[in-house]
Amino acid sequence: MLTEVNPKLPMRDKTITRNFYVNRLGFTDIGSADFKDYLMVKKDQVQIHFFLFEALDPKENYGQLYIRTDDIDGYYQSLLDTRQEIHPDGSLQTKPWGQKEFSMLDPNSNLLTFGQAIY
């Protein structure tokens, strides 16, 4: 039986990636050992893993995550309040497929889309 999924995304620099997720998005570094080539972060029930890919060309990175939330307005506002950069085409919007969403890029050009179902 499947119980959860923990996506693995590429990162060019562990320190920069950790700083973005921990200090800017409020995740916690959950790695029990400091491996140079691997990072694990968690916020609430969401866990994301990263593997080192120093040669990654950000213009050729198609890594994407869709992260569900139950407080899209509050999380979006908290990011605006701390001056986090929202994707130019990803401001908070209600989509025709019944989701309220916004997007941002991490330092590795992984696209993070946050969404909440609207009823």
Biopython code that builds the backbone (N, CA, C, O; Angstrom):
import numpy as np
from Bio.PDB.StructureBuilder import StructureBuilder

atoms = [
    (1, "MET", "N", (0.850, -1.188, 0.000)),
    (1, "MET", "CA", (0.000, 0.000, 0.000)),
    (1, "MET", "C", (0.890, 1.244, 0.000)),
    (1, "MET", "O", (1.838, 1.335, 0.780)),
    (2, "LEU", "N", (0.585, 2.186, -0.865)),
    (2, "LEU", "CA", (1.333, 3.428, -0.926)),
    (2, "LEU", "C", (0.867, 4.380, 0.170)),
    (2, "LEU", "O", (-0.326, 4.454, 0.462)),
    (3, "THR", "N", (1.802, 5.107, 0.778)),
    (3, "THR", "CA", (1.418, 5.992, 1.875)),
    (3, "THR", "C", (1.782, 7.458, 1.678)),
    (3, "THR", "O", (1.137, 8.330, 2.259)),
    (4, "GLU", "N", (2.797, 7.749, 0.875)),
    (4, "GLU", "CA", (3.157, 9.146, 0.618)),
    (4, "GLU", "C", (4.137, 9.195, -0.537)),
    (4, "GLU", "O", (4.655, 8.168, -0.976)),
    (5, "VAL", "N", (4.383, 10.409, -1.024)),
    (5, "VAL", "CA", (5.381, 10.613, -2.066)),
    (5, "VAL", "C", (6.282, 11.763, -1.636)),
    (5, "VAL", "O", (5.809, 12.776, -1.121)),
    (6, "ASN", "N", (7.574, 11.600, -1.851)),
    (6, "ASN", "CA", (8.545, 12.639, -1.540)),
    (6, "ASN", "C", (9.336, 12.935, -2.807)),
    (6, "ASN", "O", (10.294, 12.226, -3.116)),
    (7, "PRO", "N", (8.951, 13.963, -3.536)),
    (7, "PRO", "CA", (9.618, 14.250, -4.805)),
    (7, "PRO", "C", (11.084, 14.615, -4.604)),
    (7, "PRO", "O", (11.471, 15.163, -3.572)),
    (8, "LYS", "N", (11.888, 14.298, -5.614)),
    (8, "LYS", "CA", (13.303, 14.638, -5.628)),
    (8, "LYS", "C", (13.537, 15.603, -6.788)),
    (8, "LYS", "O", (13.223, 15.301, -7.939)),
    (9, "LEU", "N", (14.089, 16.758, -6.465)),
    (9, "LEU", "CA", (14.345, 17.797, -7.457)),
    (9, "LEU", "C", (15.842, 18.091, -7.532)),
    (9, "LEU", "O", (16.565, 17.873, -6.560)),
    (10, "PRO", "N", (16.307, 18.580, -8.669)),
    (10, "PRO", "CA", (17.719, 18.938, -8.778)),
    (10, "PRO", "C", (18.029, 20.256, -8.080)),
    (10, "PRO", "O", (17.193, 21.157, -8.015)),
    (11, "MET", "N", (19.252, 20.345, -7.559)),
    (11, "MET", "CA", (19.737, 21.599, -6.968)),
    (11, "MET", "C", (21.173, 21.821, -7.437)),
    (11, "MET", "O", (21.951, 20.877, -7.574)),
    (12, "ARG", "N", (21.501, 23.074, -7.677)),
    (12, "ARG", "CA", (22.864, 23.401, -8.095)),
    (12, "ARG", "C", (23.774, 23.660, -6.908)),
    (12, "ARG", "O", (24.975, 23.400, -6.980)),
    (13, "ASP", "N", (23.215, 24.171, -5.812)),
    (13, "ASP", "CA", (24.002, 24.537, -4.635)),
    (13, "ASP", "C", (23.157, 24.251, -3.394)),
    (13, "ASP", "O", (22.068, 24.803, -3.236)),
    (14, "LYS", "N", (23.657, 23.400, -2.530)),
    (14, "LYS", "CA", (22.892, 22.986, -1.350)),
    (14, "LYS", "C", (22.648, 24.153, -0.393)),
    (14, "LYS", "O", (21.544, 24.283, 0.135)),
    (15, "THR", "N", (23.639, 24.996, -0.159)),
    (15, "THR", "CA", (23.480, 26.106, 0.783)),
    (15, "THR", "C", (22.408, 27.081, 0.306)),
    (15, "THR", "O", (21.558, 27.506, 1.088)),
    (16, "ILE", "N", (22.450, 27.430, -0.966)),
    (16, "ILE", "CA", (21.463, 28.367, -1.519)),
    (16, "ILE", "C", (20.064, 27.747, -1.494)),
    (16, "ILE", "O", (19.090, 28.417, -1.151)),
    (17, "THR", "N", (19.971, 26.468, -1.859)),
    (17, "THR", "CA", (18.667, 25.792, -1.861)),
    (17, "THR", "C", (18.113, 25.692, -0.447)),
    (17, "THR", "O", (16.937, 25.980, -0.225)),
    (18, "ARG", "N", (18.941, 25.286, 0.512)),
    (18, "ARG", "CA", (18.503, 25.195, 1.914)),
    (18, "ARG", "C", (18.024, 26.561, 2.401)),
    (18, "ARG", "O", (16.968, 26.660, 3.026)),
    (19, "ASN", "N", (18.784, 27.602, 2.124)),
    (19, "ASN", "CA", (18.414, 28.942, 2.567)),
    (19, "ASN", "C", (17.047, 29.348, 2.012)),
    (19, "ASN", "O", (16.219, 29.887, 2.745)),
    (20, "PHE", "N", (16.811, 29.096, 0.742)),
    (20, "PHE", "CA", (15.535, 29.455, 0.125)),
    (20, "PHE", "C", (14.376, 28.748, 0.829)),
    (20, "PHE", "O", (13.413, 29.400, 1.234)),
    (21, "TYR", "N", (14.453, 27.447, 0.976)),
    (21, "TYR", "CA", (13.338, 26.695, 1.546)),
    (21, "TYR", "C", (13.178, 26.927, 3.044)),
    (21, "TYR", "O", (12.054, 27.030, 3.534)),
    (22, "VAL", "N", (14.276, 27.009, 3.772)),
    (22, "VAL", "CA", (14.195, 27.173, 5.233)),
    (22, "VAL", "C", (13.923, 28.621, 5.617)),
    (22, "VAL", "O", (12.991, 28.887, 6.376)),
    (23, "ASN", "N", (14.704, 29.550, 5.116)),
    (23, "ASN", "CA", (14.603, 30.940, 5.559)),
    (23, "ASN", "C", (13.561, 31.762, 4.824)),
    (23, "ASN", "O", (13.107, 32.785, 5.338)),
    (24, "ARG", "N", (13.177, 31.339, 3.640)),
    (24, "ARG", "CA", (12.212, 32.130, 2.885)),
    (24, "ARG", "C", (10.829, 31.496, 2.831)),
    (24, "ARG", "O", (9.826, 32.210, 2.833)),
    (25, "LEU", "N", (10.756, 30.156, 2.782)),
    (25, "LEU", "CA", (9.449, 29.496, 2.684)),
    (25, "LEU", "C", (9.007, 28.829, 3.980)),
    (25, "LEU", "O", (7.878, 28.344, 4.058)),
    (26, "GLY", "N", (9.858, 28.790, 4.993)),
    (26, "GLY", "CA", (9.460, 28.257, 6.293)),
    (26, "GLY", "C", (9.561, 26.752, 6.446)),
    (26, "GLY", "O", (8.947, 26.186, 7.351)),
    (27, "PHE", "N", (10.322, 26.087, 5.581)),
    (27, "PHE", "CA", (10.546, 24.649, 5.722)),
    (27, "PHE", "C", (11.616, 24.407, 6.791)),
    (27, "PHE", "O", (12.298, 25.337, 7.220)),
    (28, "THR", "N", (11.751, 23.164, 7.209)),
    (28, "THR", "CA", (12.773, 22.734, 8.156)),
    (28, "THR", "C", (13.686, 21.735, 7.463)),
    (28, "THR", "O", (13.218, 20.860, 6.736)),
    (29, "ASP", "N", (14.988, 21.866, 7.688)),
    (29, "ASP", "CA", (15.951, 20.886, 7.175)),
    (29, "ASP", "C", (15.821, 19.645, 8.051)),
    (29, "ASP", "O", (16.065, 19.711, 9.255)),
    (30, "ILE", "N", (15.439, 18.518, 7.460)),
    (30, "ILE", "CA", (15.206, 17.307, 8.256)),
    (30, "ILE", "C", (16.278, 16.244, 8.042)),
    (30, "ILE", "O", (16.120, 15.114, 8.504)),
    (31, "GLY", "N", (17.355, 16.580, 7.358)),
    (31, "GLY", "CA", (18.414, 15.604, 7.145)),
    (31, "GLY", "C", (19.080, 15.236, 8.458)),
    (31, "GLY", "O", (19.470, 16.118, 9.222)),
    (32, "SER", "N", (19.214, 13.943, 8.729)),
    (32, "SER", "CA", (19.855, 13.512, 9.970)),
    (32, "SER", "C", (21.372, 13.535, 9.843)),
    (32, "SER", "O", (22.078, 13.461, 10.849)),
    (33, "ALA", "N", (21.879, 13.636, 8.624)),
    (33, "ALA", "CA", (23.316, 13.745, 8.375)),
    (33, "ALA", "C", (23.508, 14.790, 7.283)),
    (33, "ALA", "O", (22.657, 14.953, 6.409)),
    (34, "ASP", "N", (24.614, 15.481, 7.340)),
    (34, "ASP", "CA", (24.857, 16.536, 6.363)),
    (34, "ASP", "C", (25.608, 15.977, 5.164)),
    (34, "ASP", "O", (26.834, 16.058, 5.097)),
    (35, "PHE", "N", (24.871, 15.413, 4.223)),
    (35, "PHE", "CA", (25.460, 14.905, 2.995)),
    (35, "PHE", "C", (25.591, 16.055, 2.004)),
    (35, "PHE", "O", (24.633, 16.794, 1.778)),
    (36, "LYS", "N", (26.767, 16.208, 1.415)),
    (36, "LYS", "CA", (27.026, 17.300, 0.475)),
    (36, "LYS", "C", (26.075, 17.273, -0.717)),
    (36, "LYS", "O", (25.683, 18.321, -1.230)),
    (37, "ASP", "N", (25.711, 16.089, -1.148)),
    (37, "ASP", "CA", (24.956, 15.941, -2.391)),
    (37, "ASP", "C", (23.450, 15.753, -2.208)),
    (37, "ASP", "O", (22.753, 15.469, -3.182)),
    (38, "TYR", "N", (22.928, 15.903, -0.983)),
    (38, "TYR", "CA", (21.519, 15.604, -0.762)),
    (38, "TYR", "C", (20.951, 16.525, 0.311)),
    (38, "TYR", "O", (21.632, 16.867, 1.278)),
    (39, "LEU", "N", (19.692, 16.920, 0.126)),
    (39, "LEU", "CA", (19.000, 17.790, 1.079)),
    (39, "LEU", "C", (17.563, 17.313, 1.206)),
    (39, "LEU", "O", (16.937, 16.939, 0.214)),
    (40, "MET", "N", (17.039, 17.326, 2.430)),
    (40, "MET", "CA", (15.631, 17.001, 2.674)),
    (40, "MET", "C", (15.032, 18.121, 3.522)),
    (40, "MET", "O", (15.589, 18.493, 4.555)),
    (41, "VAL", "N", (13.895, 18.654, 3.079)),
    (41, "VAL", "CA", (13.198, 19.696, 3.830)),
    (41, "VAL", "C", (11.740, 19.287, 4.012)),
    (41, "VAL", "O", (11.196, 18.488, 3.250)),
    (42, "LYS", "N", (11.121, 19.864, 5.056)),
    (42, "LYS", "CA", (9.727, 19.522, 5.351)),
    (42, "LYS", "C", (9.014, 20.749, 5.908)),
    (42, "LYS", "O", (9.587, 21.527, 6.670)),
    (43, "LYS", "N", (7.755, 20.906, 5.514)),
    (43, "LYS", "CA", (6.856, 21.914, 6.100)),
    (43, "LYS", "C", (5.502, 21.260, 6.222)),
    (43, "LYS", "O", (4.936, 20.790, 5.235)),
    (44, "ASP", "N", (4.986, 21.231, 7.422)),
    (44, "ASP", "CA", (3.722, 20.565, 7.704)),
    (44, "ASP", "C", (3.816, 19.116, 7.209)),
    (44, "ASP", "O", (4.670, 18.368, 7.687)),
    (45, "GLN", "N", (2.971, 18.705, 6.276)),
    (45, "GLN", "CA", (2.992, 17.314, 5.784)),
    (45, "GLN", "C", (3.734, 17.153, 4.458)),
    (45, "GLN", "O", (3.716, 16.075, 3.865)),
    (46, "VAL", "N", (4.387, 18.222, 3.989)),
    (46, "VAL", "CA", (5.068, 18.191, 2.697)),
    (46, "VAL", "C", (6.572, 18.022, 2.911)),
    (46, "VAL", "O", (7.198, 18.776, 3.656)),
    (47, "GLN", "N", (7.130, 17.027, 2.251)),
    (47, "GLN", "CA", (8.563, 16.753, 2.316)),
    (47, "GLN", "C", (9.111, 16.775, 0.879)),
    (47, "GLN", "O", (8.545, 16.157, -0.023)),
    (48, "ILE", "N", (10.217, 17.496, 0.687)),
    (48, "ILE", "CA", (10.860, 17.584, -0.617)),
    (48, "ILE", "C", (12.323, 17.198, -0.456)),
    (48, "ILE", "O", (12.987, 17.629, 0.486)),
    (49, "HIS", "N", (12.818, 16.388, -1.374)),
    (49, "HIS", "CA", (14.219, 15.989, -1.381)),
    (49, "HIS", "C", (14.903, 16.631, -2.586)),
    (49, "HIS", "O", (14.268, 16.883, -3.610)),
    (50, "PHE", "N", (16.198, 16.892, -2.453)),
    (50, "PHE", "CA", (16.986, 17.492, -3.522)),
    (50, "PHE", "C", (18.275, 16.713, -3.701)),
    (50, "PHE", "O", (18.880, 16.264, -2.728)),
    (51, "PHE", "N", (18.691, 16.557, -4.940)),
    (51, "PHE", "CA", (19.970, 15.932, -5.246)),
    (51, "PHE", "C", (20.855, 16.951, -5.956)),
    (51, "PHE", "O", (20.366, 17.764, -6.741)),
    (52, "LEU", "N", (22.138, 16.907, -5.682)),
    (52, "LEU", "CA", (23.071, 17.848, -6.277)),
    (52, "LEU", "C", (23.245, 17.588, -7.767)),
    (52, "LEU", "O", (23.515, 16.464, -8.190)),
    (53, "PHE", "N", (23.086, 18.639, -8.546)),
    (53, "PHE", "CA", (23.280, 18.593, -9.993)),
    (53, "PHE", "C", (23.918, 19.935, -10.368)),
    (53, "PHE", "O", (23.247, 20.834, -10.874)),
    (54, "GLU", "N", (25.221, 20.052, -10.111)),
    (54, "GLU", "CA", (25.922, 21.320, -10.287)),
    (54, "GLU", "C", (25.881, 21.829, -11.721)),
    (54, "GLU", "O", (25.912, 23.040, -11.938)),
    (55, "ALA", "N", (25.813, 20.941, -12.701)),
    (55, "ALA", "CA", (25.811, 21.346, -14.109)),
    (55, "ALA", "C", (24.422, 21.727, -14.619)),
    (55, "ALA", "O", (24.255, 22.003, -15.807)),
    (56, "LEU", "N", (23.435, 21.744, -13.742)),
    (56, "LEU", "CA", (22.067, 22.073, -14.149)),
    (56, "LEU", "C", (22.008, 23.461, -14.776)),
    (56, "LEU", "O", (22.469, 24.440, -14.189)),
    (57, "ASP", "N", (21.446, 23.534, -15.953)),
    (57, "ASP", "CA", (21.192, 24.810, -16.611)),
    (57, "ASP", "C", (19.765, 25.214, -16.248)),
    (57, "ASP", "O", (18.816, 24.552, -16.669)),
    (58, "PRO", "N", (19.596, 26.292, -15.471)),
    (58, "PRO", "CA", (18.246, 26.687, -15.040)),
    (58, "PRO", "C", (17.258, 26.858, -16.195)),
    (58, "PRO", "O", (16.061, 26.627, -16.026)),
    (59, "LYS", "N", (17.747, 27.257, -17.354)),
    (59, "LYS", "CA", (16.867, 27.444, -18.507)),
    (59, "LYS", "C", (16.379, 26.119, -19.074)),
    (59, "LYS", "O", (15.439, 26.089, -19.868)),
    (60, "GLU", "N", (17.015, 25.021, -18.669)),
    (60, "GLU", "CA", (16.624, 23.708, -19.159)),
    (60, "GLU", "C", (16.052, 22.817, -18.054)),
    (60, "GLU", "O", (15.911, 21.608, -18.236)),
    (61, "ASN", "N", (15.729, 23.413, -16.927)),
    (61, "ASN", "CA", (15.165, 22.644, -15.818)),
    (61, "ASN", "C", (13.644, 22.704, -15.883)),
    (61, "ASN", "O", (13.050, 23.782, -15.864)),
    (62, "TYR", "N", (13.029, 21.539, -15.959)),
    (62, "TYR", "CA", (11.574, 21.466, -16.020)),
    (62, "TYR", "C", (10.981, 20.852, -14.757)),
    (62, "TYR", "O", (9.842, 20.387, -14.762)),
    (63, "GLY", "N", (11.766, 20.853, -13.661)),
    (63, "GLY", "CA", (11.260, 20.336, -12.390)),
    (63, "GLY", "C", (10.063, 21.149, -11.924)),
    (63, "GLY", "O", (10.091, 22.379, -11.945)),
    (64, "GLN", "N", (9.010, 20.453, -11.503)),
    (64, "GLN", "CA", (7.791, 21.127, -11.050)),
    (64, "GLN", "C", (7.167, 20.363, -9.897)),
    (64, "GLN", "O", (7.221, 19.135, -9.843)),
    (65, "LEU", "N", (6.575, 21.107, -8.976)),
    (65, "LEU", "CA", (5.796, 20.526, -7.883)),
    (65, "LEU", "C", (4.463, 21.247, -7.789)),
    (65, "LEU", "O", (4.374, 22.453, -8.022)),
    (66, "TYR", "N", (3.431, 20.494, -7.446)),
    (66, "TYR", "CA", (2.134, 21.092, -7.124)),
    (66, "TYR", "C", (1.895, 20.775, -5.657)),
    (66, "TYR", "O", (1.749, 19.611, -5.282)),
    (67, "ILE", "N", (1.856, 21.809, -4.830)),
    (67, "ILE", "CA", (1.730, 21.642, -3.388)),
    (67, "ILE", "C", (0.357, 22.143, -2.965)),
    (67, "ILE", "O", (0.022, 23.309, -3.176)),
    (68, "ARG", "N", (-0.428, 21.270, -2.375)),
    (68, "ARG", "CA", (-1.765, 21.647, -1.908)),
    (68, "ARG", "C", (-1.687, 22.271, -0.516)),
    (68, "ARG", "O", (-0.853, 21.898, 0.309)),
    (69, "THR", "N", (-2.569, 23.220, -0.284)),
    (69, "THR", "CA", (-2.644, 23.897, 0.998)),
    (69, "THR", "C", (-4.104, 24.070, 1.386)),
    (69, "THR", "O", (-4.994, 23.988, 0.540)),
    (70, "ASP", "N", (-4.344, 24.309, 2.672)),
    (70, "ASP", "CA", (-5.708, 24.601, 3.114)),
    (70, "ASP", "C", (-5.853, 26.072, 3.524)),
    (70, "ASP", "O", (-6.873, 26.463, 4.091)),
    (71, "ASP", "N", (-4.820, 26.890, 3.233)),
    (71, "ASP", "CA", (-4.869, 28.325, 3.523)),
    (71, "ASP", "C", (-4.076, 29.086, 2.459)),
    (71, "ASP", "O", (-3.076, 29.736, 2.764)),
    (72, "ILE", "N", (-4.529, 28.998, 1.226)),
    (72, "ILE", "CA", (-3.810, 29.609, 0.107)),
    (72, "ILE", "C", (-3.684, 31.119, 0.283)),
    (72, "ILE", "O", (-2.629, 31.688, 0.004)),
    (73, "ASP", "N", (-4.745, 31.769, 0.741)),
    (73, "ASP", "CA", (-4.698, 33.225, 0.905)),
    (73, "ASP", "C", (-3.684, 33.624, 1.973)),
    (73, "ASP", "O", (-2.905, 34.558, 1.778)),
    (74, "GLY", "N", (-3.695, 32.922, 3.090)),
    (74, "GLY", "CA", (-2.770, 33.242, 4.179)),
    (74, "GLY", "C", (-1.321, 33.000, 3.808)),
    (74, "GLY", "O", (-0.455, 33.819, 4.118)),
    (75, "TYR", "N", (-1.044, 31.871, 3.139)),
    (75, "TYR", "CA", (0.335, 31.568, 2.762)),
    (75, "TYR", "C", (0.825, 32.549, 1.699)),
    (75, "TYR", "O", (1.959, 33.024, 1.765)),
    (76, "TYR", "N", (-0.013, 32.844, 0.739)),
    (76, "TYR", "CA", (0.344, 33.817, -0.306)),
    (76, "TYR", "C", (0.651, 35.178, 0.332)),
    (76, "TYR", "O", (1.653, 35.807, -0.007)),
    (77, "GLN", "N", (-0.192, 35.627, 1.238)),
    (77, "GLN", "CA", (0.019, 36.923, 1.884)),
    (77, "GLN", "C", (1.299, 36.922, 2.710)),
    (77, "GLN", "O", (2.013, 37.924, 2.742)),
    (78, "SER", "N", (1.601, 35.803, 3.382)),
    (78, "SER", "CA", (2.834, 35.738, 4.177)),
    (78, "SER", "C", (4.066, 35.857, 3.282)),
    (78, "SER", "O", (5.064, 36.456, 3.680)),
    (79, "LEU", "N", (4.003, 35.293, 2.082)),
    (79, "LEU", "CA", (5.120, 35.417, 1.149)),
    (79, "LEU", "C", (5.237, 36.848, 0.623)),
    (79, "LEU", "O", (6.343, 37.366, 0.473)),
    (80, "LEU", "N", (4.096, 37.485, 0.342)),
    (80, "LEU", "CA", (4.132, 38.886, -0.075)),
    (80, "LEU", "C", (4.683, 39.776, 1.046)),
    (80, "LEU", "O", (5.482, 40.679, 0.797)),
    (81, "ASP", "N", (4.244, 39.508, 2.285)),
    (81, "ASP", "CA", (4.688, 40.315, 3.425)),
    (81, "ASP", "C", (6.192, 40.239, 3.636)),
    (81, "ASP", "O", (6.802, 41.200, 4.107)),
    (82, "THR", "N", (6.794, 39.111, 3.293)),
    (82, "THR", "CA", (8.242, 38.949, 3.451)),
    (82, "THR", "C", (8.980, 39.162, 2.129)),
    (82, "THR", "O", (10.159, 38.832, 2.001)),
    (83, "ARG", "N", (8.262, 39.723, 1.147)),
    (83, "ARG", "CA", (8.833, 40.131, -0.145)),
    (83, "ARG", "C", (9.468, 38.982, -0.925)),
    (83, "ARG", "O", (10.534, 39.128, -1.523)),
    (84, "GLN", "N", (8.784, 37.835, -0.902)),
    (84, "GLN", "CA", (9.238, 36.707, -1.709)),
    (84, "GLN", "C", (8.786, 36.930, -3.146)),
    (84, "GLN", "O", (7.729, 37.511, -3.394)),
    (85, "GLU", "N", (9.587, 36.469, -4.075)),
    (85, "GLU", "CA", (9.304, 36.712, -5.486)),
    (85, "GLU", "C", (8.331, 35.673, -6.040)),
    (85, "GLU", "O", (8.646, 34.486, -6.124)),
    (86, "ILE", "N", (7.159, 36.139, -6.409)),
    (86, "ILE", "CA", (6.146, 35.302, -7.041)),
    (86, "ILE", "C", (6.462, 35.271, -8.542)),
    (86, "ILE", "O", (6.933, 36.264, -9.097)),
    (87, "HIS", "N", (6.206, 34.149, -9.187)),
    (87, "HIS", "CA", (6.470, 34.031, -10.628)),
    (87, "HIS", "C", (5.695, 35.131, -11.357)),
    (87, "HIS", "O", (4.542, 35.396, -11.017)),
    (88, "PRO", "N", (6.314, 35.779, -12.360)),
    (88, "PRO", "CA", (5.625, 36.868, -13.078)),
    (88, "PRO", "C", (4.272, 36.459, -13.660)),
    (88, "PRO", "O", (3.366, 37.287, -13.761)),
    (89, "ASP", "N", (4.131, 35.205, -14.039)),
    (89, "ASP", "CA", (2.851, 34.726, -14.572)),
    (89, "ASP", "C", (2.083, 33.898, -13.547)),
    (89, "ASP", "O", (1.149, 33.179, -13.900)),
    (90, "GLY", "N", (2.481, 34.000, -12.268)),
    (90, "GLY", "CA", (1.906, 33.103, -11.277)),
    (90, "GLY", "C", (1.272, 33.754, -10.080)),
    (90, "GLY", "O", (1.271, 33.165, -8.999)),
    (91, "SER", "N", (0.727, 34.954, -10.226)),
    (91, "SER", "CA", (0.060, 35.583, -9.090)),
    (91, "SER", "C", (-1.175, 34.776, -8.689)),
    (91, "SER", "O", (-1.671, 33.964, -9.470)),
    (92, "LEU", "N", (-1.656, 34.996, -7.497)),
    (92, "LEU", "CA", (-2.805, 34.251, -6.982)),
    (92, "LEU", "C", (-4.020, 34.470, -7.873)),
    (92, "LEU", "O", (-4.470, 35.597, -8.083)),
    (93, "GLN", "N", (-4.538, 33.357, -8.392)),
    (93, "GLN", "CA", (-5.682, 33.402, -9.299)),
    (93, "GLN", "C", (-6.608, 32.222, -9.044)),
    (93, "GLN", "O", (-6.185, 31.162, -8.582)),
    (94, "THR", "N", (-7.865, 32.430, -9.353)),
    (94, "THR", "CA", (-8.821, 31.325, -9.352)),
    (94, "THR", "C", (-8.861, 30.759, -10.761)),
    (94, "THR", "O", (-9.120, 31.479, -11.725)),
    (95, "LYS", "N", (-8.602, 29.473, -10.869)),
    (95, "LYS", "CA", (-8.503, 28.805, -12.165)),
    (95, "LYS", "C", (-9.830, 28.152, -12.537)),
    (95, "LYS", "O", (-10.618, 27.817, -11.652)),
    (96, "PRO", "N", (-10.091, 27.967, -13.832)),
    (96, "PRO", "CA", (-11.356, 27.365, -14.263)),
    (96, "PRO", "C", (-11.523, 25.916, -13.822)),
    (96, "PRO", "O", (-12.636, 25.392, -13.855)),
    (97, "TRP", "N", (-10.456, 25.268, -13.416)),
    (97, "TRP", "CA", (-10.553, 23.864, -12.975)),
    (97, "TRP", "C", (-10.809, 23.741, -11.481)),
    (97, "TRP", "O", (-10.635, 22.666, -10.907)),
    (98, "GLY", "N", (-11.225, 24.848, -10.841)),
    (98, "GLY", "CA", (-11.665, 24.791, -9.451)),
    (98, "GLY", "C", (-10.560, 24.876, -8.419)),
    (98, "GLY", "O", (-10.713, 24.394, -7.297)),
    (99, "GLN", "N", (-9.453, 25.485, -8.792)),
    (99, "GLN", "CA", (-8.344, 25.661, -7.869)),
    (99, "GLN", "C", (-7.997, 27.143, -7.782)),
    (99, "GLN", "O", (-8.137, 27.887, -8.753)),
    (100, "LYS", "N", (-7.548, 27.554, -6.614)),
    (100, "LYS", "CA", (-6.965, 28.872, -6.426)),
    (100, "LYS", "C", (-5.469, 28.612, -6.303)),
    (100, "LYS", "O", (-5.050, 27.823, -5.456)),
    (101, "GLU", "N", (-4.647, 29.270, -7.143)),
    (101, "GLU", "CA", (-3.238, 28.920, -7.257)),
    (101, "GLU", "C", (-2.332, 30.138, -7.384)),
    (101, "GLU", "O", (-2.755, 31.215, -7.803)),
    (102, "PHE", "N", (-1.061, 29.931, -7.006)),
    (102, "PHE", "CA", (0.017, 30.857, -7.343)),
    (102, "PHE", "C", (1.291, 30.044, -7.512)),
    (102, "PHE", "O", (1.380, 28.903, -7.057)),
    (103, "SER", "N", (2.282, 30.648, -8.177)),
    (103, "SER", "CA", (3.522, 29.932, -8.482)),
    (103, "SER", "C", (4.737, 30.790, -8.203)),
    (103, "SER", "O", (4.672, 32.019, -8.192)),
    (104, "MET", "N", (5.850, 30.104, -7.979)),
    (104, "MET", "CA", (7.150, 30.755, -7.830)),
    (104, "MET", "C", (8.242, 29.791, -8.262)),
    (104, "MET", "O", (8.027, 28.581, -8.323)),
    (105, "LEU", "N", (9.411, 30.333, -8.561)),
    (105, "LEU", "CA", (10.560, 29.517, -8.916)),
    (105, "LEU", "C", (11.528, 29.474, -7.743)),
    (105, "LEU", "O", (11.735, 30.478, -7.062)),
    (106, "ASP", "N", (12.123, 28.304, -7.512)),
    (106, "ASP", "CA", (13.178, 28.231, -6.508)),
    (106, "ASP", "C", (14.501, 28.614, -7.179)),
    (106, "ASP", "O", (14.508, 28.861, -8.385)),
    (107, "PRO", "N", (15.616, 28.672, -6.449)),
    (107, "PRO", "CA", (16.890, 29.111, -7.037)),
    (107, "PRO", "C", (17.410, 28.205, -8.152)),
    (107, "PRO", "O", (18.340, 28.582, -8.865)),
    (108, "ASN", "N", (16.834, 27.034, -8.311)),
    (108, "ASN", "CA", (17.255, 26.082, -9.331)),
    (108, "ASN", "C", (16.310, 26.074, -10.530)),
    (108, "ASN", "O", (16.470, 25.265, -11.445)),
    (109, "SER", "N", (15.337, 26.966, -10.525)),
    (109, "SER", "CA", (14.285, 27.071, -11.535)),
    (109, "SER", "C", (13.294, 25.915, -11.498)),
    (109, "SER", "O", (12.652, 25.610, -12.503)),
    (110, "ASN", "N", (13.167, 25.265, -10.329)),
    (110, "ASN", "CA", (12.063, 24.325, -10.127)),
    (110, "ASN", "C", (10.814, 25.161, -9.902)),
    (110, "ASN", "O", (10.819, 26.074, -9.076)),
    (111, "LEU", "N", (9.745, 24.858, -10.630)),
    (111, "LEU", "CA", (8.496, 25.604, -10.506)),
    (111, "LEU", "C", (7.675, 25.030, -9.361)),
    (111, "LEU", "O", (7.354, 23.841, -9.349)),
    (112, "LEU", "N", (7.338, 25.885, -8.396)),
    (112, "LEU", "CA", (6.497, 25.496, -7.262)),
    (112, "LEU", "C", (5.135, 26.144, -7.455)),
    (112, "LEU", "O", (5.030, 27.370, -7.487)),
    (113, "THR", "N", (4.098, 25.335, -7.582)),
    (113, "THR", "CA", (2.744, 25.859, -7.674)),
    (113, "THR", "C", (2.016, 25.435, -6.407)),
    (113, "THR", "O", (2.003, 24.256, -6.055)),
    (114, "PHE", "N", (1.415, 26.394, -5.730)),
    (114, "PHE", "CA", (0.651, 26.147, -4.517)),
    (114, "PHE", "C", (-0.820, 26.290, -4.880)),
    (114, "PHE", "O", (-1.203, 27.243, -5.559)),
    (115, "GLY", "N", (-1.649, 25.344, -4.431)),
    (115, "GLY", "CA", (-3.050, 25.392, -4.807)),
    (115, "GLY", "C", (-3.985, 24.917, -3.722)),
    (115, "GLY", "O", (-3.616, 24.132, -2.848)),
    (116, "GLN", "N", (-5.199, 25.409, -3.798)),
    (116, "GLN", "CA", (-6.272, 25.011, -2.878)),
    (116, "GLN", "C", (-7.558, 24.874, -3.676)),
    (116, "GLN", "O", (-7.894, 25.734, -4.489)),
    (117, "ALA", "N", (-8.262, 23.795, -3.437)),
    (117, "ALA", "CA", (-9.545, 23.593, -4.091)),
    (117, "ALA", "C", (-10.552, 24.614, -3.573)),
    (117, "ALA", "O", (-10.591, 24.924, -2.383)),
    (118, "ILE", "N", (-11.359, 25.124, -4.487)),
    (118, "ILE", "CA", (-12.424, 26.039, -4.088)),
    (118, "ILE", "C", (-13.744, 25.325, -4.350)),
    (118, "ILE", "O", (-13.874, 24.555, -5.301)),
    (119, "TYR", "N", (-14.703, 25.594, -3.500)),
    (119, "TYR", "CA", (-15.991, 24.890, -3.615)),
    (119, "TYR", "C", (-17.103, 25.875, -3.825)),
    (119, "TYR", "O", (-18.263, 25.481, -3.945)),
]
sb = StructureBuilder()
sb.init_structure("model")
sb.init_model(0)
sb.init_chain("A")
sb.init_seg("    ")
for serial, (resi, resn, name, xyz) in enumerate(atoms, 1):
    if name == "N":
        sb.init_residue(resn, " ", resi, " ")
    sb.init_atom(name, np.array(xyz, "f"), 0.0, 1.0, " ", f" {name:<3s}", serial, name[0])
structure = sb.get_structure()
